[in-house]
């Protein structure tokens, strides 16, 4: 819009100091005449004024200005906390009204920025405001209007915008909110022991703590247990660690009547169960080249407590060697296999033949220990075929195979171990370095020269020898597990013979599978959440198509998905996990749980609408904070002059800045020289005639 403005200014033809000096001389010259009240003194004064006026050169200046509209900034809070208690609808209604009212105000432009939800640093409202102010000249800024619940986490100290900041809050003053805050929660715990979590229930906006609150604790979707806590006081929760792997614990405080939302009444904690030091009993038979391999492998792991006994001589052998030269200590058969057998997590027999060393009752104890949850690993050689074979003892009842009779059992020929079809999907052998990619391919690792032919009874055959004969069998017996390696020459890999092989990795995986490490379960269902996506993985050694996976979200809605088959016996379902809480997935047999934490924890720490955080910035700018209810109690918008109050009852003000650009200027002298000369001469003549009478 173009406007014209007129003004009078002075353009002296002499320096200002000289004009001032002439004025002083004129006053001195007039003073005696004025003091004596002489005739013509007034006309003489007028003459001097005309002379000084002519020297000052007054002008009538006319300007043509192009007026620039003022700019108001509307900042809208779009973070997660505005989605509770109807705030999102209130903010949307208020935004529409402000945009409509601003559009009716002359010489005002309204720009809008939105503080979107994102990251984990809370609401970045002032970051959005600074982004909006970046291309607004300060000389045109009429004011800032923020539509927010006040839960802002980037209020800068000493905020100054050169214009009023008005905060409009949805809802009404006096809101209350209950939240559950986790003070301390361990990320892992030792299996067989317990961990302790510290939590506190807080009622925000309430002066005094109320009655005790019921706290519900649910683990892996099981039945909840309830405890009573006092608001504002720290509470300790004891959680036993019963198995390895992650456990998802959901803690929920009961709803408080009238609170804003129950979103922050729950907390999700994931505790990973790990095993303490693994206690292993290694019993070696007659010394052989591979015995040291087992000892080195087990002693290399700092988490293994190893007890190792080697039978140097069978009892029936009598060579008159003194007993004190055969062993440092006597073989504690009764102590190991009856009194302290349950203390061992894993029992390993390496080429051990029973020549009356272990009575049948002790071997039966080992078999019972396996059925009740123990683990047994056997590496066998020729001794497994004779009458002293452990297969002929009560221990044979838990073994997955029996040796063939006669000379058919022992096979002595060069061969390369092959991963079987089942082994290609089993986590113990899947992806081993140098393994065959499929059943028809050949492995690239070194050869062995001896193995045992057996008649499989049960379990999974994951490695084969020549002609498809089972070489490595894994089986579940009752609550326990058994691994049977039908060759005593795995030590050749550790020596690098014929290129060597992954001996340490294979034996490590076998031991961890025996100890039920979750990542080596061949029949398993797991769920995990990362970067807002839920991944459900079903693993199976069966070649059948995987069943549908039913996924239940934290709000109870269930969806069914067909998993995508992957390598290694895996089938995967991936989908967005947008809701915080516990997600569950089931294939009809197994159920897995995953915890989705709040994407922006500071955002839900306090769900009350409260101007407290932003109030210092509002006050320093000269603005005001007002409640707008459901959006219908919006104050009126008014334009105010600079220096006036920016808010009043029922209204908020936007400053009128009147910024402009001068597009034209003209100057008209009010006392041109010719006119000044005539006026001075005329006044001088009048003064002379007056004084001459």
Secondary structure, 3 states (H helix, E strand, C coil): CEEEEEEEEECCCCCHHHHHHHHHHHHHHHHHHHHHCCCCHHHHHHHHHHHHHHHHCEEEEEEEEEECCEEEEEEEEECHHHHCCCHHHHHHHHHHHHHHHHHHCCCEEEEEEEEECCCCCCCCHHHHHHHHHCCCCHHHEEEEEEECCCCCCCCCCCCCCCCCEEEEECECCCCCEEEEEEEECCCEEECCCEEEEEEEEEEECCCCCCCCEEEEEEECCCCCEEEEECCCCEEEEEEECCCCEEEEEEEEECCCCCCCCCHHHEEEEEEEEECCCEEEEEEECCCCCCHHHHHHHHHHCCCEEEEEEECCCCCCCCCCCCHHHCCCCCCCHHHHHHHCHHHCCEEEEECCCCCCCCCHHHHHHHHHHHHCCCEEEEECCHHHHCCCCHHHCHHHHHCCEEECCHHHCEECCCECCEECCCCCCCCCCCCCCCCCCCCCCCCCCCCECCEECEEECCCEEEEECHHHCEEEEEEEECCEEEEEECCCCCHHHHCCHHHCCCHHHHHHHHHHHHCCCHHHCCCEEEEEEECCEEEEEEECCCCCCCCCEEEECCCCCEEEECCEECCCCEEEEEEECCCCEEEEEECCCCEEEEEECCCCHHHHCCCCCCCHHHHHHHHHHCCCEEECECCCCCCEEEEEECCCCCEECCEEEEEECCCEEEEEEEEEECCCHHHHHHHHHHHHHHHHHHHHC
